[in-house]
Amino acid sequence: MSEATTNKDPLSEPFGSLFGDSMTIAQMADGIYTYPGHAQPLANFSLHPATHVFHYGSACFEGLKAHRQQDQSVAIFRLDDHVERLRQSIGRLRMPVPEASLIRQLIVDAVEANSEATPDAPGSLYIRPTFIGTAPNIGAAASPSDSATLYVICSPVGDYFAGGVRPLTLYVETKVPRTTPQFGMVKSGANYVMALGPTLDAKRDHGADQVLFATADDVTETGASNFFLVDDTRLLTRQLDESFLHGVTRDSIIRIGADLGYQIEERPIAPGELVEWAATGELFLSGTAAVVAPVGTVIVSDSAVTVGDGTPGPNTLKIREALTNVLSGAAPDPYSWRTPVAG
Ligand SMILES: Cc1ncc(COP(=O)(O)O)c(C=O)c1O
């Protein structure tokens, strides 16, 4: 890690504020990607003020993690699934889609170069592959950038939500959508800035940690995670369609939940159902950053409902533990989700 960050503890610093000192970079020009084949020192970019991404939002990214295993080796979680999702995002920005093998190499090389910075569990090395359109052309509002930079940086992290595993307060937003229908599945920066206003408003007006978007009474996801309901027998989440991000953690939890014996339901969820579940079941968020984050209070139609007794429920904690055991190598890896990297 760079000198400025070496002495800092990732578990107590804000999520994403420390950086490994190496990065990987590939350039695209006229549809052709080139990569020097090795990591280089983390450094600033120099970009023309007319660069496409600054004006027309030609940006998307991924978020995945490498975890220090119990034997001290480092493994990336569900690498190929994140590679495919980045390819999907780049395609939906109407930019030339790189080969999966190139993105994979950029990520593995970046993690290998930064692997020493991977903290022990519950910390991890958060990996941020990023794609930006770099053509210096403010006339290109209605055309894709003909050049791009694809790069990978790494950040040693602890918990995403300050305060560790604590019950969150969720505000259910039924009027303002998180993003547009055609961009629900795209991991683009534009989606996050669109969700910011409603999230800040819900923090200010309702003391909420996160907003659960439920436009037209259709519960989907929060600004940065998917959403589950669970009780002693059932595990429920919204069925996949193009309106929201297909979380890799969501998919992992469904498979782990089925293996634990839960009956899996993927179907529409109305806000009223959250109130019913709050009485008898549990609510939680899922994501690479959030892992499994329990919800203690849900605000539906502006009235706050306590979930169970307001503390993290046993089923949520059971699923969280089963997942973190796979992440850390404490449990077997029946689905080959871990990719070991050289240290
Ligand atoms: C909007 C949104 N939904 C869901 C997720 C969860 O996705 P994943 O589990 O792949 O991290 C994320 C985080 O990446 C997100 O930003």
The ligand as an SDF file (V2000), in Angstrom:
LIG
                    3D

 16 16  0  0  0  0  0  0  0  0999 V2000
  -27.7430   -1.3620   -7.3110 C   0  0  0  0  0  0  0  0  0  0  0  0
  -27.1380   -2.5980   -6.8040 C   0  0  0  0  0  0  0  0  0  0  0  0
  -27.9140   -3.6760   -6.6290 N   0  0  0  0  0  0  0  0  0  0  0  0
  -27.4020   -4.8450   -6.1830 C   0  0  0  0  0  0  0  0  0  0  0  0
  -26.0580   -4.9620   -5.8700 C   0  0  0  0  0  0  0  0  0  0  0  0
  -25.5150   -6.2560   -5.3920 C   0  0  0  0  0  0  0  0  0  0  0  0
  -24.7490   -6.8590   -6.4000 O   0  0  0  0  0  0  0  0  0  0  0  0
  -23.5670   -7.8430   -6.0440 P   0  0  0  0  0  0  0  0  0  0  0  0
  -24.1100   -8.8540   -5.1120 O   0  0  0  0  0  0  0  0  0  0  0  0
  -23.1570   -8.4310   -7.3500 O   0  0  0  0  0  0  0  0  0  0  0  0
  -22.4980   -7.0270   -5.4250 O   0  0  0  0  0  0  0  0  0  0  0  0
  -25.2120   -3.8560   -6.0210 C   0  0  0  0  0  0  0  0  0  0  0  0
  -23.7720   -3.9430   -5.6990 C   0  0  0  0  0  0  0  0  0  0  0  0
  -23.0000   -4.1700   -6.5620 O   0  0  0  0  0  0  0  0  0  0  0  0
  -25.7560   -2.6470   -6.5000 C   0  0  0  0  0  0  0  0  0  0  0  0
  -24.9800   -1.5710   -6.6610 O   0  0  0  0  0  0  0  0  0  0  0  0
  1  2  1  0
  2  3  1  0
  2 15  2  0
  3  4  2  0
  4  5  1  0
  5  6  1  0
  5 12  2  0
  6  7  1  0
  7  8  1  0
  8  9  2  0
  8 10  1  0
  8 11  1  0
 12 13  1  0
 12 15  1  0
 13 14  2  0
 15 16  1  0
M  END
$$$$
